[in-house]
Amino acid sequence: MSNTIVPTSRRRLVALVVGAAAAIAFIALRLIVAAGEHEPLAVDIWWHDLMVADRSDVWIAVAWVPAIVGGTIGMIVVGAVLIACFLWRGRRADAVTLAVSMIIVVAIGATMAAVLGRTRPEDSLAESMATSFPSGHTAVATTVAVVLGLLLRRSYVWILGAVWVLTMMWSRTYLHAHWLSDVVAGMLEGIAVATLVWVAIEAARDRHAARAVGASSNEQPSESVTNS
């Protein structure tokens, strides 16, 4: 039994530390952007110029693929399919973990983007509203990738998730819909939400299981007395 409990506890501790670190980094980046009056940082301008210099019709078309798949409608469909798959497999807690994570990351990101009103690059090929920080596409993509990695516990899931997140970050900056700091913030937000929600739900499952075992143990003596 100890061989099973220790690795599980270690995974949760690592997830908690990573989630807390991502949350702190997200807040720090938010403060840095606010200190600059929401103007692009030096690294944002450098990366933006790099994307402009590499612009081509072919790569623009490629960049639109993750932008569309990772958009509002696309992620609703993807999320619904994944949640349905977990429910079909009888993994209700995992379905709840994914659903709650996606709802929270969207609520935080959308609210912050609306409040901050950071202006997107002037040559944006996608959205033009002043809701640039953080990148919602990147936040949701990261959340889904991290949650699936934690739940499925397969190295290829982590690898594919990392590729998807990096592709999304490139896509949003290549289409000039976001500054580099926007997509980095979205990634940090997604990591923080996914890991902390997973830890919280796993802890709740442990408490529920412990209560169930305790209730079962309390019933056994009374049954023995009745039978005797």
C-alpha positions as CSV (number, residue, x, y, z in Angstrom):
1,M,0.0,0.0,0.0
2,S,2.8,2.4,0.8
3,N,4.3,2.0,-2.7
4,T,1.0,3.4,-4.1
5,I,0.4,6.2,-1.6
6,V,3.8,7.8,-1.7
7,P,4.0,8.4,-5.4
8,T,0.5,9.8,-5.4
9,S,1.2,12.1,-2.5
10,R,4.4,13.2,-4.3
11,R,2.5,14.0,-7.5
12,R,0.1,16.1,-5.6
13,L,2.9,18.0,-3.8
14,V,4.7,18.6,-7.1
15,A,1.4,19.8,-8.7
16,L,0.7,22.1,-5.8
17,V,4.2,23.6,-5.9
18,V,4.0,24.1,-9.7
19,G,0.5,25.5,-9.5
20,A,1.5,28.0,-6.8
21,A,4.6,29.0,-8.7
22,A,2.7,29.5,-11.9
23,A,0.1,31.6,-10.0
24,I,2.8,33.8,-8.5
25,A,4.5,34.2,-11.8
26,F,1.2,35.1,-13.4
27,I,0.6,37.8,-10.8
28,A,4.1,39.1,-11.2
29,L,3.7,39.4,-15.0
30,R,0.4,41.1,-14.5
31,L,2.1,43.7,-12.2
32,I,4.9,44.2,-14.7
33,V,2.5,44.9,-17.5
34,A,0.4,47.2,-15.3
35,A,3.6,49.1,-14.3
36,G,4.2,49.8,-18.0
37,E,0.7,51.1,-18.3
38,H,-0.3,48.1,-20.4
39,E,2.0,49.1,-23.2
40,P,4.0,46.3,-24.9
41,L,7.2,45.3,-23.2
42,A,10.6,45.4,-24.9
43,V,10.4,41.6,-25.4
44,D,6.9,42.0,-26.9
45,I,8.1,44.4,-29.5
46,W,11.2,42.2,-30.3
47,W,9.0,39.1,-30.8
48,H,6.4,41.0,-32.7
49,D,9.0,42.3,-35.2
50,L,10.3,38.8,-35.6
51,M,6.8,37.5,-36.4
52,V,6.3,40.3,-38.9
53,A,9.6,39.6,-40.6
54,D,8.6,36.0,-41.1
55,R,5.1,36.6,-42.3
56,S,3.8,34.6,-45.3
57,D,0.4,33.7,-46.6
58,V,1.1,30.0,-46.1
59,W,2.1,30.4,-42.5
60,I,-0.8,32.7,-41.8
61,A,-3.2,29.9,-43.1
62,V,-1.4,27.4,-40.8
63,A,-1.7,29.8,-37.9
64,W,-5.4,30.1,-38.3
65,V,-5.9,26.3,-37.7
66,P,-5.1,26.3,-34.0
67,A,-6.8,29.7,-33.7
68,I,-10.1,28.3,-34.9
69,V,-9.8,25.0,-33.2
70,G,-8.9,26.7,-29.9
71,G,-11.6,29.4,-30.3
72,T,-14.7,29.6,-28.2
73,I,-16.8,27.2,-30.3
74,G,-13.9,24.9,-30.9
75,M,-13.0,24.5,-27.3
76,I,-16.7,24.0,-26.2
77,V,-16.9,21.1,-28.6
78,V,-13.5,19.7,-27.6
79,G,-14.3,20.1,-23.9
80,A,-17.8,18.5,-24.3
81,V,-16.3,15.5,-26.2
82,L,-13.6,14.9,-23.6
83,I,-16.0,15.3,-20.7
84,A,-18.5,12.9,-22.3
85,C,-15.6,10.4,-22.8
86,F,-14.7,10.5,-19.1
87,L,-18.4,10.1,-18.1
88,W,-18.8,7.2,-20.5
89,R,-15.8,5.5,-18.9
90,G,-17.3,6.1,-15.5
91,R,-14.7,8.7,-14.5
92,R,-17.0,11.3,-13.1
93,A,-14.5,13.0,-10.9
94,D,-12.1,13.4,-13.9
95,A,-15.0,14.9,-15.9
96,V,-15.7,17.3,-13.1
97,T,-12.0,18.2,-12.9
98,L,-11.8,19.1,-16.6
99,A,-15.2,21.0,-16.6
100,V,-14.4,23.0,-13.5
101,S,-10.9,23.9,-14.7
102,M,-12.2,25.1,-18.0
103,I,-14.9,27.2,-16.4
104,I,-12.6,28.8,-13.9
105,V,-9.8,29.6,-16.4
106,V,-12.3,31.3,-18.8
107,A,-13.9,33.2,-15.9
108,I,-10.6,34.5,-14.7
109,G,-9.1,35.3,-18.1
110,A,-12.2,37.0,-19.6
111,T,-12.8,39.1,-16.5
112,M,-9.1,40.2,-16.3
113,A,-8.9,40.9,-20.0
114,A,-12.0,43.1,-19.9
115,V,-10.9,45.0,-16.8
116,L,-7.3,45.6,-18.0
117,G,-8.3,46.5,-21.6
118,R,-4.8,46.0,-23.0
119,T,-4.6,47.0,-26.6
120,R,-3.7,44.3,-29.1
121,P,-1.0,44.9,-31.8
122,E,-2.3,47.5,-34.4
123,D,-1.7,45.0,-37.2
124,S,-3.7,42.2,-35.7
125,L,-5.1,39.8,-38.3
126,A,-7.6,38.4,-35.8
127,E,-9.4,40.1,-32.9
128,S,-9.1,43.8,-32.5
129,M,-10.9,44.4,-29.2
130,A,-8.8,45.7,-26.3
131,T,-8.8,42.4,-24.4
132,S,-5.3,41.3,-25.0
133,F,-4.1,40.2,-21.6
134,P,-4.1,37.3,-20.9
135,S,-4.5,35.2,-24.1
136,G,-7.7,33.2,-23.6
137,H,-6.8,30.7,-26.4
138,T,-3.5,29.9,-24.7
139,A,-5.0,29.7,-21.2
140,V,-7.7,27.2,-22.3
141,A,-5.3,25.2,-24.4
142,T,-2.9,24.9,-21.5
143,T,-5.6,24.0,-19.0
144,V,-6.9,21.2,-21.1
145,A,-3.3,19.9,-21.8
146,V,-2.3,19.9,-18.2
147,V,-5.5,18.4,-16.9
148,L,-5.3,15.6,-19.4
149,G,-1.7,15.0,-18.5
150,L,-2.5,14.8,-14.8
151,L,-5.5,12.5,-15.3
152,L,-4.2,10.2,-18.0
153,R,-0.6,10.0,-16.7
154,R,1.0,9.2,-20.0
155,S,4.2,10.8,-21.3
156,Y,2.9,11.1,-24.9
157,V,-0.1,13.1,-23.5
158,W,2.3,15.6,-21.9
159,I,4.4,15.8,-25.1
160,L,1.4,16.3,-27.4
161,G,0.0,18.8,-24.9
162,A,3.2,20.8,-24.8
163,V,3.3,20.9,-28.6
164,W,-0.3,22.1,-28.7
165,V,0.3,24.9,-26.2
166,L,3.5,26.1,-27.9
167,T,1.7,26.0,-31.3
168,M,-1.2,28.0,-29.9
169,M,1.2,30.6,-28.4
170,W,3.0,30.9,-31.8
171,S,-0.3,31.1,-33.6
172,R,-1.7,33.9,-31.5
173,T,1.5,36.0,-31.9
174,Y,2.0,35.2,-35.6
175,L,-1.5,36.5,-36.3
176,H,-0.6,39.5,-34.1
177,A,-3.7,38.9,-32.0
178,H,-1.5,39.0,-28.8
179,W,1.8,40.2,-27.5
180,L,4.3,37.6,-26.3
181,S,3.6,38.5,-22.6
182,D,-0.1,37.9,-23.2
183,V,0.4,34.3,-24.3
184,V,3.0,33.7,-21.6
185,A,0.4,34.9,-19.1
186,G,-2.2,32.7,-20.6
187,M,0.1,29.7,-20.2
188,L,0.8,30.5,-16.6
189,E,-2.8,31.0,-15.8
190,G,-3.7,27.6,-17.4
191,I,-1.0,25.8,-15.5
192,A,-2.1,27.4,-12.2
193,V,-5.8,26.7,-12.6
194,A,-5.4,23.1,-13.9
195,T,-2.9,22.0,-11.2
196,L,-4.7,23.6,-8.3
197,V,-8.1,22.4,-9.3
198,W,-6.8,18.9,-9.8
199,V,-5.1,18.9,-6.3
200,A,-8.3,20.2,-4.7
201,I,-10.6,17.6,-6.3
202,E,-8.1,14.8,-5.5
203,A,-8.1,15.9,-1.9
204,A,-11.9,16.0,-1.8
205,R,-12.0,12.4,-3.3
206,D,-9.6,11.2,-0.6
207,R,-11.8,12.7,2.2
208,H,-14.9,11.1,0.6
209,A,-13.2,7.7,0.4
210,A,-12.0,8.0,4.0
211,R,-15.5,8.8,5.3
212,A,-16.9,5.9,3.3
213,V,-14.3,3.5,4.8
214,G,-15.0,4.9,8.3
215,A,-18.8,4.4,7.9
216,S,-18.2,0.9,6.6
217,S,-16.0,0.1,9.6
218,N,-18.6,1.4,12.1
219,E,-21.4,-0.7,10.5
220,Q,-19.4,-4.0,10.7
221,P,-19.4,-4.4,14.6
222,S,-23.2,-3.7,14.9
223,E,-23.9,-6.3,12.2
224,S,-21.7,-8.8,14.1
225,V,-23.6,-8.2,17.3
226,T,-27.0,-8.6,15.6
227,N,-25.9,-11.9,13.9
228,S,-24.7,-13.3,17.2
